[in-house]
Amino acid sequence: MNKHWVLFSIFLSLALFSCSRKNAAVEDLCKYVNPFIGTGTYGHTYPGPSVPFGMIQPGPETNTRYFRQSYKWCAGYHYDDRTIMGFSQTHFTGCGHSDLGDFLIMPMVGKLYTSAGPDSVPAGARWGYRSHYSHNDEEASPGYYRVMLKDDHINAEITSTCRAGLYRFTFPGSDSTRFLLDMIHSIYEFPGKVTYAYIRMPNDSTVMGYRETRGYLRPRFVYFAMVFSKPFNSFGTIFEDTLAYGSRKYPHIRMNFREIGGQYIKAFFNFKTREKEQILVKIGISSVSTAGAYCLYGRGRPISRN
């Protein structure tokens, strides 16, 4: 009889130990993760959200440099910078070589800026579409990134699925709210990096296109589909015949023209927003076609912030 009780006691102890281990396993370990680790010095990481082995890595970019000067910004983001030039959809992280930075988007309010402008912008000044920001109003956790763009008082939030970046922008009230899509921008930038790009607006809330680039792959094709949660009031295309680091020269703007193709192209989309109105943007990418990007942008579940 004592033998049976001993065996029962051992079994009960093992069961209780297993339950305690199971309860411990459900602890949210994400709270210990700091995505900003490695974003300073030469860690070459970026703080944006991404799914493990996902195709897309949406996130902020603070700077880029011409060709071999770009080593510090291999991931597009560096913690020491004080301005953000936009949010692109592909990034290396933890890699000692720079590339990617496809399909940069940047929200703005007021004047339309067609170039990022220099990074050495005094506080309170505005020389391009890049915006000042503060680490005090920036946060990142696994699957989530948020920052306040101080120059236009725009709150930007990002999450992702395996193949799509999901953005939520909160705007001030304005009749001149805009998004700029920069097809020229790249990490590891040099003349001829983009060999061809194409943008099409099939309706007033959808933008599709692709670009071919040279870099670590030659050639490299990436296709995208971008969908806004509300229709834009008007839009324009920009063709630039000269590429110069720090600014784009001689922009030719054409309003409400639904297609543009070329080596140096951009587009912008105009909205009216109420105070604290939110506009959602979904961007899917594909290595096959714009139709594939459009099919994929809605698939997959976003990473939960909780």
C-alpha angles and dihedrals in degrees: 000000000000088000091058092049091051091052091046091050091051092048092048092049091051091048093050091046090050091050092049090050090048092051090048090052092062092059111123101249092176089084088072093056119100110190091193091070107112096017092108132064106003103325090117096208128134127214100223125115124265138163115239107269089002121155096227131056108184116189150122127297121203101182149340133201136209115275113299093013089069098079094105090056100046089136095039093242129082123182094220094061120098101202134061118214097192147290121287128187106230130051141164113225127199090004125130094219128069127226143117119054094153125183103003115201126191129184119214142168126220123359117039111242115193097188133049093233125209121321094228095080117150117236109273094023126107122199101155144355094291114106136209118246139176131223086225088068098039129086139175136184132161106302097004139078131175135178137167113230098216101197094062100020092240119154112212124197128181138189131156150209125210093281107012139064116217119204133186117191122188112203138192117242110282144145090215106054111148146179122209121205110201113198093174098059117103138160107245093029126198136148109283095021088124108049097179139353135184134194129187131178107204091178140356096278104035131075124183134177149115143226138211117217140179121225132092086355123041112228107009121182123197124177128197143188120198124191126189121209091231132031118264116239094222139346141198141201126224127206119190119191097192131050117207126167113254096017140029116235132221102003114198109205124199120184125224095355107145101208137042133167132180145100099281111034140143138171137207134203125206127212141170114229137189121224109291092001114159126221118194121209125193120193123186124185134200137179090215113048147330088254089056091050090050092050092047100046093078097042126094129036121272117244110265115243090211 
